[in-house]
Amino acid sequence: MARCTAPSYGHRSASAAANCPACRGRYGRSYGGYGGYSPPSYSPPSYTSYSSSGSGSGRSGGGNSSRTKKPRWSSASSPVFYTAEQVRAFEPVRENVESLATSQPDLRDVFLCHAWDDRLDSAKELHDLLEARGVRVWFSEKDLGLGVPMMRAIDKGLVNSRVGIVLVTPAMLRRLPAEGVADKELSALLRRERLVPVVHGTTYEELEKVSLLLASRAGLSTAEESMADVAAKLAELVAV
């Protein structure tokens, strides 16, 4: 039986291994020996991120954001959940609602600012969902009487509502640069901490191109939750 020469000469080279009468068969053709050895690759373990599912998001609260505890104005039995960003954004609005509910209890809950083109579509849908939840909404389609000066009626509606809801749609984005009625309503609402944008059928990025002031306000988006869910959050926000 051939004896291994490693104890005397070592196998630190391919030629040394090849010249060993005992080992040449094992290393002769493939002495990757030690250098040819590839350790098994290591991949770090993957971890699943767990968060409660919930609506709301991005600038508006984020569809991927985890749920937070319910805000103080939401009842324990309410099925509605908010993101942390929404709670922070709505807190000053809620404080104004509570203050006005005490000092001016006869005010409407909401003034709905919308583009004329949306009056029979998305604006009416939001109006109907809010009223179904008991919210008193100032809505041009029902509150602008025949023969009543439009701007005076709108001004009165703004003054006599606790919160302004701006329905931001592609039609609204087209209307605002023209500085028409919707633009005047928005200008009045932006001066108060009682404004919640509802972005529908468009994005905050598109809104920024038209109104940086409005785009800076955190609100709600129907890209992240349904119009019914949006109405549920607004209804809770103004309920006293």
Phi, psi and omega in degrees: 000130182293144180258142181286135180269002183302321180298332183263316188249345181076163178238044185279356178226163179295322182292322179297318179292320181293330181276351180284123182296336181270331189251351187300329180293327182279325189251347190307312186267337188228036180290077157275349178034251181268327182288335182277356181285128178248116180294152179299140180290151182240127175244132179297148180295145178267144182241135178275132178273120181258128173211150179293140177283149180187163182268164178104154187170187179038224176300329182273003179131330170090112177297336181266359180283146179284157179293150174249177173297153180296145176293163186296338183271359180263133182288156182297331182272357183291137177274002185274133178239151183234156170278164179299322180296320178296318179299315179297318183290324185273346182303310179295328176295315180297320178299321177293321177301313182294320180295315181289329178297330179278315185277329181223075186294343184271001181293152171293157179286318191219138167255122183262109178267126183209164175283148181303322183295341183264002190296331181256004185238254186294324179294318179293323177300313180295317178303312183295321179294320179293313181295328177296337177263012175085012180276134178271112188248132168274118185225126187304326184296336180244340186256355174265099182284159178296134177083356180271128177305124188300310184295325178293320179295319179294317179300318179294321179296320178297314182295326187259027176231145182282322186228142174255128175251123178254115179274106184267109180234172174304325178294320177296319180296328177286326185282323187302316180297338180283351178057046178267211184298314181300322179295320179293319177299314181297319179301319179293319182291325182294342180279356183237153175273050183220042186234132177231114175284143172238108184270124186222119177077010177209194184226164175295329178297319177291323179296323181301331180289341184250319183212101178293325181297313180291321180294338179282348180271126176289138181212220183233156182221133178281359171283342184247340177206160184288164177298326177295320178293321176301313180298324179296318179292318179296320180297318178294322183299323185260356182289132178227000000 
